[in-house]
Every structure is written in C-alpha cells, then in structure tokens.
Amino acid sequence: MKTTDTLNALMFLTDEPDEHLYINVASAIISFGEKALPFLKNKINLVKDLYHRQRLEHLIYIIERHDIMEKLRLWREKREHDLVEPYFTLAKYYYPNADWAWYGFQLMMIIEQAEKEINTDLSPLEQVKTLNHIIYDVNKFRGDTISINNPEYYFINTLLETHIGNPLSLGMLYCIVAERLNIPIYGVDLPNHFILAFCNKTERFPQLEDVLFYINPFNNGNVLTRKDIRNYLAELNVKSELKYFEPTRNASIVKKLFKTLIKTYSMSGKKSEANELREMMNY
C-alpha cells in the first residue's frame, strides 16, 4: 500500500516545472523499476500536454530498457542453459501487446510433438531426421531470403506466426527444441550464417572433438561436414578458424542476435532501434 501511495503521489509531480526538482522526482520513480510502469502508462493516457507526455514516455523507456537488461544479465549469470528465456524476453520488449500465451503454447506444441517421436534408441542422425520432420514437414517452417534483411523475422513471435525464418531464428528454434529434449545440439557462429552442431554428451561444454556432424537449419536441417564449412568459408574468402567449427554458448548466440538486429535495423534505415540495441547489448 505504501508503494502505491508513493507512486500515486509521484505521478502528480511529473509536471514539475522546475527542472532541478523534476530530476529528483524522475529518479524516485525510476528507483521503483517495473512497479512504476502501470502508473506511468495510466498517467500518460490522461495527459495532453506534449512536453509532459514526452517526460512520461522517457521514464517508461528508461525503466523498460533497464528491466530487460537486468533480466538478460540474470539469465546469463544463472540460467544460460535455457535459450528460450532471452529469446522471448527480447521479443516481448519490442512487441509488448502480442499474445505471448499463444506463442508459448505454439512452442510447447512443437516440443511435445518432437518428444513423442524421439527416443533414446535412435541414433544421432535418426534423432535429427525426426526433429527435421517435426519442424519442417509437420509444422512447415522454412528458410526464406525475405527474412534475412528484415529485422522482424529475427523475433520468435514472427517466426511462430509466419513459419518463415532465417538461419539464426530457425537455428535458435531448433536449439530450443533440442534443449527441452536433452539432445546435445549447439549453435555454431559462422560469418553471415548460423548452423548447428550435434555433439557427444559430455560433463563439460562440448569442444570440437565432441562434434559428430553439423546441421543447416536454414535448409531443412540438412547435415553438413567440416569440409562443407571449409568450402563455405572459402567462398567468402574467410580464413578457417577454430571458432567456426566449435559449438558456441547460448550467451554468444544472444549476442549474435543483438548484432544481427543492429545490422538489419541499420540497413532498413531504423537508426534509433539500432542505437537502442547497441546500448542494451552490454547487459
């Protein structure tokens, strides 16, 4: 009750004309974090003065940005094994009014479909064949070049809605399904591409020697070899390095998502979105 009373009182001070006094008001509101958001959003619906609205919008922006950075930081420190959390967290920030219960249900349906078909008697190649069947045949996900330069297609909600993706969005979906089924599939970060590695199960994070084969999520889950990766790098005139063959941690995958979104937003002329992501990336 005390928090509610304090925030209600602070809302009456958001139009404080003295800028020095307003700084103290703003700092007090920001200190409440996401608890202040419903009050700010309710207040902004009642305000007609443009300058006052801009103040409220700025406060909402600061709190929401800080909130997502804190959620990503806690994920990296305590729950990095779960790739779905940051993927949904980032998408919710940009699409707060989307039906997230529906998207979560769609994802769980895909996982349950795969779980019914996968068993421990299957070989690694048979497991991948089964995953490919569920993802690409049953659920009709597909890679399309339309998605590569459009930032919207990098978000999980767009992927689950359209079933059209790029190497990174499809690869992250593939990883999430595999994670839930305890299948040792990890991301591999290539220049302008993203593939997956099926590894032997180990106590530690898998290294190059643990990789059995690679998977191309953009091309219906086709299996790749190290030679295929070397050929791809040669086409790009990029020197083969160990990092292009080794599994990468989930934190690195999320960093790649940020960098790719920054690039695609910049290419599409949305500089403010790109700059915002640059600030958020250092969570």
C-alpha positions as CSV (number, residue, x, y, z in Angstrom):
1,M,0.0,0.0,0.0
2,K,2.9,2.4,0.8
3,T,4.4,1.8,-2.6
4,T,1.1,2.5,-4.3
5,D,0.6,5.7,-2.3
6,T,4.1,6.9,-3.0
7,L,3.8,6.2,-6.8
8,N,0.5,7.9,-7.0
9,A,2.0,11.0,-5.2
10,L,4.9,11.0,-7.6
11,M,2.6,10.9,-10.6
12,F,1.2,14.3,-9.5
13,L,4.8,15.7,-9.6
14,T,5.7,14.6,-13.2
15,D,4.7,18.0,-14.5
16,E,7.0,19.8,-12.0
17,P,8.1,23.0,-13.9
18,D,11.5,23.3,-12.1
19,E,13.9,21.0,-14.0
20,H,16.2,20.5,-10.9
21,L,13.3,19.4,-8.8
22,Y,11.9,17.2,-11.6
23,I,15.2,15.3,-11.8
24,N,14.6,14.2,-8.2
25,V,11.1,13.2,-9.0
26,A,12.2,11.2,-12.0
27,S,15.0,9.4,-10.0
28,A,12.5,8.4,-7.4
29,I,10.1,7.0,-10.0
30,I,12.9,5.1,-11.8
31,S,14.0,3.6,-8.4
32,F,10.7,1.7,-8.3
33,G,11.6,-0.1,-11.5
34,E,8.9,-2.0,-13.3
35,K,6.4,-1.4,-10.4
36,A,6.2,2.2,-11.7
37,L,5.2,1.2,-15.3
38,P,1.4,0.7,-14.7
39,F,1.3,4.1,-13.0
40,L,3.2,5.9,-15.8
41,K,1.2,4.2,-18.5
42,N,-2.1,5.2,-16.8
43,K,-0.9,8.7,-16.3
44,I,0.2,9.1,-19.9
45,N,-3.4,8.3,-21.1
46,L,-4.6,11.3,-19.0
47,V,-2.0,13.8,-20.2
48,K,-2.5,16.1,-23.2
49,D,0.5,18.4,-22.8
50,L,3.2,17.3,-25.3
51,Y,6.2,18.1,-23.0
52,H,4.6,16.3,-20.1
53,R,3.9,13.2,-22.3
54,Q,7.5,13.2,-23.5
55,R,8.7,13.2,-19.9
56,L,6.4,10.2,-19.1
57,E,7.5,8.4,-22.3
58,H,11.1,8.9,-21.4
59,L,10.6,7.5,-18.0
60,I,8.8,4.4,-19.4
61,Y,11.7,3.9,-21.9
62,I,14.4,4.1,-19.2
63,I,12.6,1.7,-16.9
64,E,11.7,-0.8,-19.6
65,R,15.3,-0.8,-21.0
66,H,16.8,-1.2,-17.6
67,D,14.3,-4.1,-16.9
68,I,15.2,-6.0,-20.0
69,M,19.0,-5.6,-19.4
70,E,18.6,-6.8,-15.8
71,K,16.6,-9.8,-17.0
72,L,19.2,-10.7,-19.6
73,R,22.0,-10.2,-17.0
74,L,20.4,-12.6,-14.6
75,W,19.8,-15.1,-17.3
76,R,23.4,-15.0,-18.4
77,E,24.6,-15.5,-14.8
78,K,22.1,-18.1,-13.6
79,R,20.2,-19.7,-16.5
80,E,22.3,-19.6,-19.6
81,H,21.4,-23.2,-20.5
82,D,17.8,-22.0,-21.3
83,L,17.9,-20.2,-24.7
84,V,14.1,-19.7,-24.8
85,E,14.2,-17.1,-22.0
86,P,16.3,-14.4,-23.6
87,Y,14.6,-15.0,-27.0
88,F,11.2,-14.3,-25.5
89,T,12.4,-11.5,-23.3
90,L,13.8,-9.5,-26.2
91,A,10.7,-10.1,-28.4
92,K,8.4,-9.1,-25.6
93,Y,10.2,-5.7,-25.3
94,Y,9.5,-4.9,-28.9
95,Y,6.1,-6.5,-29.1
96,P,4.6,-6.0,-25.6
97,N,1.0,-6.3,-26.8
98,A,1.4,-9.6,-28.6
99,D,-0.4,-12.7,-27.3
100,W,2.5,-14.3,-25.6
101,A,0.5,-17.1,-24.1
102,W,-0.4,-18.2,-27.6
103,Y,3.3,-18.1,-28.8
104,G,4.3,-20.1,-25.7
105,F,1.6,-22.6,-26.4
106,Q,2.8,-22.9,-30.1
107,L,6.3,-23.6,-29.0
108,M,5.3,-26.2,-26.4
109,M,3.2,-28.0,-29.0
110,I,6.3,-28.3,-31.3
111,I,8.3,-29.6,-28.4
112,E,5.6,-32.1,-27.4
113,Q,5.3,-33.3,-31.0
114,A,9.1,-34.0,-31.1
115,E,9.1,-35.6,-27.7
116,K,6.5,-38.2,-28.8
117,E,8.7,-39.2,-31.7
118,I,12.2,-39.1,-30.1
119,N,13.6,-42.0,-28.0
120,T,17.0,-43.0,-26.7
121,D,17.2,-45.9,-29.1
122,L,17.5,-43.5,-32.1
123,S,21.0,-42.7,-33.4
124,P,22.1,-39.1,-33.6
125,L,21.3,-39.0,-37.3
126,E,17.9,-40.6,-36.7
127,Q,17.2,-38.0,-34.0
128,V,18.0,-35.2,-36.4
129,K,15.8,-36.8,-39.1
130,T,12.9,-36.9,-36.6
131,L,13.5,-33.3,-35.5
132,N,13.6,-32.2,-39.1
133,H,10.3,-34.0,-39.8
134,I,8.6,-32.2,-36.9
135,I,10.0,-28.8,-37.6
136,Y,10.0,-28.7,-41.4
137,D,7.5,-31.2,-42.5
138,V,4.8,-31.2,-39.8
139,N,5.0,-27.6,-38.8
140,K,6.1,-26.2,-42.2
141,F,8.9,-24.0,-41.0
142,R,11.1,-22.9,-43.9
143,G,14.0,-20.6,-44.6
144,D,13.4,-17.7,-47.0
145,T,15.7,-15.0,-48.2
146,I,12.9,-12.5,-47.4
147,S,13.7,-12.9,-43.8
148,I,17.4,-12.3,-43.9
149,N,17.4,-8.5,-44.2
150,N,14.1,-7.9,-42.4
151,P,14.5,-7.4,-38.6
152,E,11.0,-8.6,-37.8
153,Y,11.8,-12.1,-38.9
154,Y,14.5,-12.4,-36.2
155,F,12.0,-12.3,-33.4
156,I,10.4,-15.5,-32.1
157,N,6.8,-14.3,-32.4
158,T,7.2,-13.5,-36.1
159,L,8.8,-16.9,-36.6
160,L,6.0,-18.8,-34.8
161,E,3.4,-16.7,-36.6
162,T,4.7,-16.9,-40.2
163,H,6.8,-20.1,-40.0
164,I,9.3,-18.3,-42.2
165,G,12.8,-17.7,-40.8
166,N,16.4,-17.1,-41.4
167,P,19.5,-19.2,-40.3
168,L,19.6,-17.6,-36.9
169,S,15.9,-17.6,-36.0
170,L,15.4,-21.2,-37.3
171,G,18.6,-22.2,-35.6
172,M,17.5,-20.8,-32.3
173,L,14.2,-22.6,-32.6
174,Y,16.0,-25.8,-33.4
175,C,18.3,-25.4,-30.3
176,I,15.3,-24.6,-28.0
177,V,13.5,-27.8,-29.1
178,A,16.7,-29.8,-28.7
179,E,17.4,-28.3,-25.3
180,R,14.0,-29.3,-24.0
181,L,14.5,-32.9,-25.2
182,N,18.0,-33.0,-23.7
183,I,19.5,-33.6,-27.2
184,P,23.1,-32.2,-27.4
185,I,22.7,-29.7,-30.3
186,Y,24.5,-26.4,-30.0
187,G,24.9,-23.3,-32.2
188,V,27.9,-22.6,-34.4
189,D,28.5,-19.0,-35.3
190,L,29.6,-18.6,-39.0
191,P,30.1,-15.3,-40.9
192,N,26.7,-14.3,-42.3
193,H,25.3,-17.6,-41.3
194,F,24.3,-19.8,-38.3
195,I,24.4,-23.6,-38.2
196,L,24.2,-26.3,-35.5
197,A,26.5,-29.0,-34.2
198,F,25.3,-32.4,-32.9
199,C,27.8,-33.4,-30.2
200,N,28.6,-36.3,-27.9
201,K,27.2,-35.7,-24.4
202,T,29.9,-34.6,-22.0
203,E,30.2,-33.4,-18.4
204,R,31.8,-30.1,-19.7
205,F,30.7,-27.8,-22.5
206,P,31.4,-29.6,-25.8
207,Q,34.6,-28.9,-27.8
208,L,35.5,-29.5,-31.4
209,E,36.4,-33.1,-30.8
210,D,32.9,-33.8,-29.4
211,V,31.2,-32.7,-32.7
212,L,29.7,-35.6,-34.6
213,F,28.3,-33.5,-37.5
214,Y,26.7,-30.2,-38.4
215,I,23.1,-29.2,-39.3
216,N,21.9,-26.4,-41.6
217,P,18.6,-25.1,-40.0
218,F,18.0,-22.7,-43.0
219,N,18.0,-25.7,-45.4
220,N,15.5,-28.1,-43.8
221,G,18.1,-29.4,-41.3
222,N,20.4,-30.9,-43.9
223,V,23.5,-32.5,-42.4
224,L,26.9,-30.8,-43.1
225,T,30.5,-31.8,-42.7
226,R,33.6,-29.9,-41.8
227,K,34.5,-29.9,-45.5
228,D,31.2,-28.1,-46.2
229,I,32.1,-25.4,-43.7
230,R,35.6,-25.0,-45.1
231,N,34.1,-24.7,-48.6
232,Y,31.6,-22.1,-47.4
233,L,34.4,-20.0,-45.7
234,A,36.5,-20.3,-48.9
235,E,33.6,-18.9,-50.9
236,L,33.6,-15.9,-48.6
237,N,37.3,-15.6,-48.7
238,V,37.4,-16.0,-44.9
239,K,40.3,-17.9,-43.2
240,S,39.3,-21.1,-41.5
241,E,39.5,-20.7,-37.7
242,L,38.7,-23.0,-34.8
243,K,35.7,-20.8,-33.7
244,Y,33.9,-21.5,-37.0
245,F,33.8,-25.2,-36.2
246,E,33.3,-25.2,-32.4
247,P,29.9,-25.2,-30.6
248,T,29.1,-21.8,-29.1
249,R,27.5,-21.0,-25.8
250,N,24.0,-19.5,-25.6
251,A,25.3,-16.2,-24.4
252,S,27.2,-15.9,-27.6
253,I,24.1,-16.8,-29.6
254,V,22.1,-14.0,-28.0
255,K,25.0,-11.6,-28.7
256,K,24.8,-12.6,-32.4
257,L,21.1,-11.9,-32.3
258,F,21.7,-8.4,-31.0
259,K,24.5,-7.8,-33.6
260,T,22.3,-9.1,-36.4
261,L,19.3,-7.0,-35.4
262,I,21.6,-3.9,-35.2
263,K,22.8,-4.6,-38.7
264,T,19.4,-5.2,-40.2
265,Y,17.8,-2.2,-38.5
266,S,20.6,0.0,-39.7
267,M,20.2,-1.4,-43.3
268,S,16.5,-0.6,-43.2
269,G,17.1,3.0,-42.0
270,K,15.9,2.5,-38.4
271,K,18.8,4.1,-36.7
272,S,17.1,4.7,-33.4
273,E,16.3,1.0,-33.0
274,A,19.8,0.1,-33.9
275,N,21.3,2.5,-31.4
276,E,18.9,1.3,-28.7
277,L,20.1,-2.3,-29.2
278,R,23.7,-1.2,-29.1
279,E,23.1,0.2,-25.6
280,M,21.2,-2.8,-24.5
281,M,23.7,-5.3,-25.8
282,N,26.1,-4.7,-23.0
283,Y,23.7,-6.2,-20.3
